[in-house]
Amino acid sequence: MHKEEFSKHIALLHNITQKDAHDVIDIFTSSVIDAMKQGKEISLVGFGHFTIGKIPARTGRNPRTGATLNIPAYNQPKFKVGQKLKDAVNPSR
């Protein structure tokens, strides 16, 4: 489901305009990005947990040439699914 389809889904489900639903999505995603940029973790009980994993620097290899290259350390955003969401997509459990 793309953003447009998702905003239509939200609008129909919650009886709001599609523009309002689009704005809600934008507010949520920009807020998550901003908080994680500041190094904060976000926990939405039942839905999931947004965290930041620290990936250390390492040496890699170019598959075409075989030359070694240095890959710098970076932060990897992660999402761990909450139990309520797991149960919703696995109703037979």
MIDOSE-1310 file (N, C-alpha, C; in nm, 2 decimals, decimal comma, always signed):
residues 93
mhke	+0,09/-0,12/+0,00/+0,00/+0,00/+0,00/+0,09/+0,12/+0,00; +0,07/+0,21/-0,10/+0,15/+0,33/-0,10/+0,09/+0,44/-0,01; +0,16/+0,55/+0,00/+0,11/+0,66/+0,09/-0,03/+0,71/+0,05; -0,05/+0,73/-0,08/-0,19/+0,77/-0,12/-0,30/+0,68/-0,08
efsk	-0,27/+0,55/-0,10/-0,37/+0,45/-0,07/-0,39/+0,44/+0,08; -0,28/+0,45/+0,16/-0,28/+0,45/+0,30/-0,36/+0,57/+0,36; -0,34/+0,69/+0,30/-0,41/+0,81/+0,34/-0,56/+0,79/+0,31; -0,60/+0,73/+0,20/-0,74/+0,70/+0,17/-0,80/+0,61/+0,28
hial	-0,72/+0,50/+0,31/-0,76/+0,41/+0,41/-0,79/+0,47/+0,55; -0,70/+0,56/+0,59/-0,71/+0,63/+0,72/-0,83/+0,72/+0,71; -0,85/+0,79/+0,60/-0,96/+0,89/+0,58/-1,10/+0,81/+0,60; -1,11/+0,70/+0,53/-1,23/+0,62/+0,54/-1,25/+0,56/+0,67
lhni	-1,15/+0,51/+0,73/-1,16/+0,44/+0,86/-1,20/+0,54/+0,98; -1,14/+0,66/+0,97/-1,16/+0,76/+1,08/-1,25/+0,88/+1,04; -1,32/+0,87/+0,92/-1,41/+0,97/+0,88/-1,35/+1,11/+0,88; -1,23/+1,12/+0,82/-1,16/+1,25/+0,81/-1,13/+1,27/+0,66
tqkd	-1,09/+1,39/+0,62/-1,05/+1,41/+0,48/-0,92/+1,34/+0,45; -0,90/+1,32/+0,32/-0,78/+1,25/+0,28/-0,66/+1,35/+0,30; -0,68/+1,48/+0,29/-0,57/+1,57/+0,32/-0,53/+1,57/+0,46; -0,63/+1,56/+0,55/-0,60/+1,55/+0,70/-0,52/+1,42/+0,73
ahdv	-0,57/+1,31/+0,66/-0,50/+1,18/+0,68/-0,35/+1,19/+0,63; -0,34/+1,25/+0,52/-0,20/+1,27/+0,46/-0,12/+1,35/+0,56; -0,17/+1,46/+0,62/-0,10/+1,54/+0,71/-0,06/+1,46/+0,84; -0,15/+1,37/+0,88/-0,12/+1,29/+1,00/+0,00/+1,20/+0,97
idif	+0,00/+1,14/+0,85/+0,11/+1,05/+0,81/+0,24/+1,13/+0,81; +0,24/+1,25/+0,75/+0,36/+1,34/+0,74/+0,41/+1,38/+0,88; +0,31/+1,41/+0,97/+0,35/+1,45/+1,11/+0,42/+1,33/+1,18; +0,36/+1,22/+1,17/+0,41/+1,10/+1,24/+0,55/+1,07/+1,19
tssv	+0,57/+1,05/+1,05/+0,70/+1,01/+1,00/+0,80/+1,12/+1,03; +0,77/+1,25/+1,01/+0,87/+1,35/+1,04/+0,91/+1,35/+1,19; +0,81/+1,33/+1,28/+0,84/+1,32/+1,42/+0,93/+1,21/+1,46; +0,91/+1,09/+1,40/+0,99/+0,97/+1,43/+1,13/+1,00/+1,38
idam	+1,14/+1,05/+1,26/+1,28/+1,08/+1,20/+1,35/+1,18/+1,29; +1,28/+1,29/+1,33/+1,35/+1,39/+1,41/+1,39/+1,34/+1,55; +1,31/+1,26/+1,61/+1,34/+1,20/+1,74/+1,46/+1,10/+1,73; +1,46/+1,02/+1,62/+1,57/+0,93/+1,60/+1,70/+1,00/+1,56
kqgk	+1,69/+1,11/+1,49/+1,80/+1,19/+1,46/+1,87/+1,24/+1,58; +1,79/+1,27/+1,68/+1,85/+1,32/+1,81/+1,90/+1,20/+1,90; +1,89/+1,08/+1,85/+1,94/+0,96/+1,92/+1,84/+0,90/+2,02; +1,71/+0,94/+2,01/+1,61/+0,89/+2,10/+1,54/+0,76/+2,04
eisl	+1,50/+0,68/+2,13/+1,42/+0,56/+2,09/+1,27/+0,59/+2,11; +1,19/+0,52/+2,04/+1,04/+0,54/+2,05/+0,98/+0,41/+2,07; +0,90/+0,40/+2,18/+0,82/+0,28/+2,21/+0,67/+0,31/+2,21; +0,60/+0,24/+2,12/+0,46/+0,25/+2,11/+0,40/+0,11/+2,15
vgfg	+0,36/+0,10/+2,27/+0,32/-0,03/+2,33/+0,22/-0,09/+2,24; +0,25/-0,22/+2,21/+0,16/-0,30/+2,13/+0,19/-0,29/+1,98; +0,24/-0,17/+1,94/+0,27/-0,15/+1,80/+0,41/-0,19/+1,76; +0,51/-0,13/+1,84/+0,65/-0,16/+1,81/+0,74/-0,06/+1,88
hfti	+0,87/-0,09/+1,85/+0,97/-0,01/+1,91/+1,08/+0,03/+1,81; +1,10/+0,16/+1,79/+1,20/+0,21/+1,70/+1,33/+0,23/+1,78; +1,43/+0,18/+1,73/+1,56/+0,19/+1,80/+1,67/+0,22/+1,70; +1,79/+0,25/+1,75/+1,91/+0,28/+1,67/+2,01/+0,18/+1,70
gkip	+2,06/+0,11/+1,60/+2,17/+0,01/+1,61/+2,30/+0,08/+1,57; +2,40/+0,06/+1,64/+2,53/+0,12/+1,60/+2,61/+0,01/+1,53; +2,64/+0,04/+1,40/+2,72/-0,05/+1,32/+2,86/-0,01/+1,32; +2,96/-0,09/+1,36/+3,10/-0,05/+1,37/+3,16/-0,04/+1,23
artg	+3,27/+0,04/+1,22/+3,35/+0,05/+1,10/+3,40/-0,09/+1,07; +3,42/-0,11/+0,94/+3,47/-0,24/+0,89/+3,54/-0,23/+0,76; +3,61/-0,33/+0,72/+3,67/-0,34/+0,59/+3,58/-0,42/+0,50; +3,55/-0,37/+0,38/+3,47/-0,44/+0,28/+3,55/-0,47/+0,16
rnpr	+3,49/-0,53/+0,06/+3,56/-0,56/-0,06/+3,47/-0,53/-0,18; +3,52/-0,46/-0,28/+3,45/-0,44/-0,41/+3,43/-0,57/-0,48; +3,31/-0,61/-0,51/+3,29/-0,74/-0,57/+3,34/-0,75/-0,72; +3,35/-0,64/-0,78/+3,40/-0,64/-0,92/+3,55/-0,64/-0,93
tgat	+3,61/-0,56/-0,85/+3,76/-0,55/-0,86/+3,83/-0,63/-0,75; +3,77/-0,66/-0,65/+3,83/-0,73/-0,54/+3,91/-0,63/-0,45; +3,91/-0,50/-0,48/+3,98/-0,41/-0,40/+3,92/-0,39/-0,26; +4,00/-0,37/-0,16/+3,94/-0,35/-0,02/+3,91/-0,20/-0,01
lnip	+3,81/-0,18/+0,07/+3,77/-0,04/+0,10/+3,72/-0,03/+0,25; +3,73/+0,08/+0,30/+3,69/+0,11/+0,44/+3,55/+0,15/+0,44; +3,47/+0,09/+0,52/+3,33/+0,12/+0,54/+3,32/+0,19/+0,68; +3,28/+0,32/+0,68/+3,28/+0,39/+0,81/+3,16/+0,34/+0,90
aynq	+3,18/+0,36/+1,03/+3,07/+0,33/+1,12/+2,94/+0,41/+1,09; +2,83/+0,36/+1,12/+2,70/+0,43/+1,10/+2,59/+0,39/+1,19; +2,49/+0,46/+1,20/+2,37/+0,43/+1,28/+2,27/+0,37/+1,19; +2,21/+0,25/+1,23/+2,11/+0,18/+1,15/+1,98/+0,19/+1,23
pkfk	+1,87/+0,25/+1,17/+1,74/+0,25/+1,23/+1,68/+0,11/+1,23; +1,62/+0,07/+1,34/+1,56/-0,06/+1,35/+1,42/-0,04/+1,40; +1,33/-0,14/+1,37/+1,20/-0,15/+1,42/+1,17/-0,29/+1,46; +1,12/-0,30/+1,59/+1,09/-0,43/+1,64/+0,93/-0,43/+1,66
vgqk	+0,87/-0,53/+1,61/+0,72/-0,53/+1,61/+0,67/-0,57/+1,75; +0,56/-0,50/+1,79/+0,50/-0,53/+1,92/+0,40/-0,64/+1,91; +0,36/-0,70/+2,02/+0,28/-0,82/+2,03/+0,14/-0,79/+1,97; +0,08/-0,68/+1,99/-0,06/-0,65/+1,94/-0,06/-0,65/+1,79
lkda	+0,05/-0,60/+1,73/+0,06/-0,60/+1,58/+0,08/-0,74/+1,53; +0,17/-0,82/+1,60/+0,19/-0,96/+1,56/+0,06/-1,04/+1,56; -0,01/-1,02/+1,67/-0,14/-1,09/+1,69/-0,24/-1,05/+1,58; -0,24/-0,92/+1,54/-0,33/-0,87/+1,44/-0,31/-0,94/+1,30
vnps	-0,18/-0,96/+1,27/-0,15/-1,02/+1,13/-0,14/-1,17/+1,14; -0,15/-1,23/+1,25/-0,15/-1,37/+1,27/-0,27/-1,41/+1,35; -0,39/-1,40/+1,30/-0,51/-1,43/+1,38/-0,53/-1,57/+1,43; -0,47/-1,67/+1,37/-0,48/-1,80/+1,41/-0,39/-1,84/+1,52
r	-0,30/-1,75/+1,56/-0,21/-1,79/+1,67/-0,28/-1,79/+1,80
